[in-house]
Amino acid sequence: MSVLVEFSMFPTDKGESVSPYVSRIIKMIDESGIPYKLTPMGTVFETEKMEEAVEILNKAYKQLEPDCNRVYAVAKFDIRKGKSNRLKQKIESVERNLGKEVSK
């Protein structure tokens, strides 16, 4: 199974620039070893089980909880049985449809 999650999470009580706080979350995801892609508006990651995905979101919140009084979070899930590596394959599929060379 593949659980793709696109999410953003950041404090709303720390001013305009929250990259130091977002960096805490990205560091935790990176150290977890799961595949992910950072984007300007959020992060996409892939796990094999829903429980793993929810645990990553919980750990993300735990990065902010000690010193953030208000946290904004939004998450979208795409869950598909019988598939894996969709973080990469979904993009490659669209690129093939556009006639682009897919890099390996």
Phi, psi and omega in degrees: 000152177236127175244106175267133180232129171248125182213161169222144181208129181198157178283148177253002182247023184237019177092191185289319183260118182244014182302326177299327180282317177298324179299326176300317181293315181297321178300316179297316179296315180301315181290339179288337179087359179282151178289138180208164177221120176277134177235168180298337185248002181168196181224141176245133175222164182229134173232173179265344182224148178301320180301320178295319181297314180294324178295321176298317178296320177296317178295325177298314179298320181298336177292333184258335187306319186300325186228017178239124182273340179218126183234132175261137177213142174218140181218142174236140181241142171231107187249127182221125178283149174076011180231161174206170178058033182284341177304324180265317187294326180295321179291317179300322179298315179295318180297321176298318179294333177276355181081019179272153174288126180268123180279143181257000000 
